[in-house]
Amino acid sequence: MDLLLAEATWTDLPTRPADMHMSGRQAGQTACRAGVGRLMLTHVAPWTDAQVVLAEARGEFVGEVLLAEQGRSYEV
């Protein structure tokens, strides 16, 4: 099963900087277009609610969506 590791720095709000980093929604859409089985979100900014980013991605992608955690190991 393929895995896409995607940065998702922002929530999908109109006030977020344009053309800089992806939102959770955009990461989910990218995973969907890529046809992968799993999506792991990384590079979520400390001032961004990671659970909102995760929910946005899950709203766009039907596969497994994970939030990368610092110091944790993952089997690929």
C-alpha positions as a Markdown table, in Angstrom:
| # | Residue | x | y | z |
|---|---|---|---|---|
| 1 | Met | 0.0 | 0.0 | 0.0 |
| 2 | Asp | 1.4 | 3.3 | -1.0 |
| 3 | Leu | 2.0 | 6.2 | 1.4 |
| 4 | Leu | 2.1 | 9.9 | 0.7 |
| 5 | Leu | 4.0 | 12.0 | 3.2 |
| 6 | Ala | 2.7 | 15.5 | 2.8 |
| 7 | Glu | 3.2 | 18.8 | 4.6 |
| 8 | Ala | 0.0 | 20.4 | 5.8 |
| 9 | Thr | 1.0 | 23.6 | 7.6 |
| 10 | Trp | -2.3 | 25.4 | 7.6 |
| 11 | Thr | -6.0 | 24.9 | 8.0 |
| 12 | Asp | -8.0 | 25.7 | 4.9 |
| 13 | Leu | -9.0 | 29.3 | 5.7 |
| 14 | Pro | -9.2 | 32.2 | 3.3 |
| 15 | Thr | -6.8 | 34.1 | 5.6 |
| 16 | Arg | -3.9 | 31.6 | 5.2 |
| 17 | Pro | -1.0 | 32.7 | 3.1 |
| 18 | Ala | -1.5 | 31.9 | -0.6 |
| 19 | Asp | 0.9 | 29.7 | -2.5 |
| 20 | Met | 3.1 | 28.9 | 0.5 |
| 21 | His | 2.1 | 25.6 | 2.2 |
| 22 | Met | -0.7 | 23.2 | 1.9 |
| 23 | Ser | -3.8 | 22.9 | 4.1 |
| 24 | Gly | -5.1 | 19.6 | 5.3 |
| 25 | Arg | -7.8 | 19.8 | 2.7 |
| 26 | Gln | -5.2 | 20.2 | -0.1 |
| 27 | Ala | -3.1 | 17.4 | 1.3 |
| 28 | Gly | -6.2 | 15.1 | 1.2 |
| 29 | Gln | -7.0 | 16.1 | -2.3 |
| 30 | Thr | -3.4 | 15.5 | -3.4 |
| 31 | Ala | -3.5 | 12.0 | -1.9 |
| 32 | Cys | -6.8 | 11.3 | -3.6 |
| 33 | Arg | -5.4 | 12.3 | -7.0 |
| 34 | Ala | -2.2 | 10.3 | -6.4 |
| 35 | Gly | -4.2 | 7.2 | -5.8 |
| 36 | Val | -2.3 | 6.2 | -2.6 |
| 37 | Gly | -3.6 | 4.0 | 0.2 |
| 38 | Arg | -2.4 | 6.1 | 3.1 |
| 39 | Leu | -1.6 | 9.8 | 3.8 |
| 40 | Met | 0.7 | 11.0 | 6.6 |
| 41 | Leu | 0.6 | 14.7 | 7.4 |
| 42 | Thr | 3.7 | 16.4 | 8.6 |
| 43 | His | 5.0 | 20.0 | 9.1 |
| 44 | Val | 1.9 | 21.2 | 10.9 |
| 45 | Ala | 2.7 | 24.5 | 12.4 |
| 46 | Pro | 2.6 | 24.8 | 16.2 |
| 47 | Trp | 0.0 | 27.6 | 15.9 |
| 48 | Thr | -2.2 | 25.4 | 13.8 |
| 49 | Asp | -4.8 | 23.0 | 15.3 |
| 50 | Ala | -3.5 | 19.6 | 14.1 |
| 51 | Gln | -6.8 | 18.0 | 14.7 |
| 52 | Val | -8.5 | 20.4 | 12.3 |
| 53 | Val | -5.9 | 19.7 | 9.7 |
| 54 | Leu | -6.4 | 16.0 | 10.2 |
| 55 | Ala | -10.2 | 16.4 | 9.9 |
| 56 | Glu | -9.8 | 18.4 | 6.7 |
| 57 | Ala | -7.6 | 15.7 | 5.1 |
| 58 | Arg | -10.0 | 13.0 | 6.1 |
| 59 | Gly | -12.8 | 14.9 | 4.5 |
| 60 | Glu | -11.1 | 14.7 | 1.2 |
| 61 | Phe | -9.3 | 11.3 | 1.3 |
| 62 | Val | -11.0 | 8.0 | 2.0 |
| 63 | Gly | -7.8 | 6.1 | 2.9 |
| 64 | Glu | -6.0 | 6.0 | 6.2 |
| 65 | Val | -4.8 | 9.5 | 7.3 |
| 66 | Leu | -2.2 | 9.7 | 10.0 |
| 67 | Leu | -0.6 | 12.7 | 11.7 |
| 68 | Ala | 3.2 | 12.3 | 12.0 |
| 69 | Glu | 4.5 | 12.6 | 15.6 |
| 70 | Gln | 8.0 | 13.7 | 16.5 |
| 71 | Gly | 10.2 | 10.9 | 17.8 |
| 72 | Arg | 7.9 | 8.2 | 16.7 |
| 73 | Ser | 8.9 | 5.4 | 14.2 |
| 74 | Tyr | 6.6 | 4.2 | 11.4 |
| 75 | Glu | 6.6 | 1.1 | 9.3 |
| 76 | Val | 6.3 | 1.8 | 5.6 |
